[in-house]
Amino acid sequence: MSDYVIAPPAIPAIPVAGGGLFPVRRIFCIGRNYPEHAREMGHDPEREPPFFFSKPADAVVTGGAEMPYPPATADLHHEIELVVAIGREGAAISVVDALDHVWGYAAGIDMTRRDIQAIAKKQARPWDMAKAFDHSAPIGDIVPAAQIGHPASGMIALAVNGKGRQLGDLADKVWPVPEAIAYLSTLVTLMPGDLIFSGTPAGVSAVERGDLLEGVIAGVGTVTTRIV
């Protein structure tokens, strides 16, 4: 007999290429990690300590499922990102050892209520409701690092209704994946099931109901969703 007073929630999970499911524990996102995106958002792209925000684990949208247009916004933006799936616990991880904690990678989209974010920035308030809303993290299948290695360069792109919006290279990151993992692990103990959205290149823009979003990361995979 269960001691829970209500039914416990299901564990969010992401399909793994080739079979199986990757359980999601937490989602961390690194902000302004591509210089051109930092510029388009009105910030100095000079290297500075990385900062992070979070999404709930159950924000993931998998299998190419549709994404409902969220309430309380008229300016919903896409941000294509390389997602890092953590498979091994670690705190104060060294840059040299960081990739040993990575289980795999996926293409993901950090959806953002940009108008809410702009107000939060102006008022020096948290970004939670701009970033951490329902269905805000469409993601493709996770590919094991054992199969593809650790992609440090290669195309990252997103199209809306077949027209290119974002295009960049993984090598353009201000903070490469090993350094981002090492820094984040000084703030929290990374655990198996954690995801890290590692930043987006320039070209973010608004989408509308009916739009088809198609993201691709060379050597990693794709992510697709339609806004409904």
Buried (B, 14 or more C-beta within 10 A) or exposed (E): EEEEEEEEEEEBBBBBBEEEEBEBBBBBBBBBBBBBBBEBBEEEBEEEEBEBBBBBBBBBBBEBEBBEBBEEBEBBBBBBBBBBBBBEEBEEBEBEBBBBBBBBBBBBBBBBBBBBBEEBEEEEEEBBBBBBBEBBBBBBBBBBBEEBEBBBEBBBBBBBEEEEBBBBBBEBBBBBBBBBBBBBBEEEEBBBBBBBBBBBBBBBBBBEEEBBBBBBBBEBBEBBBBBE
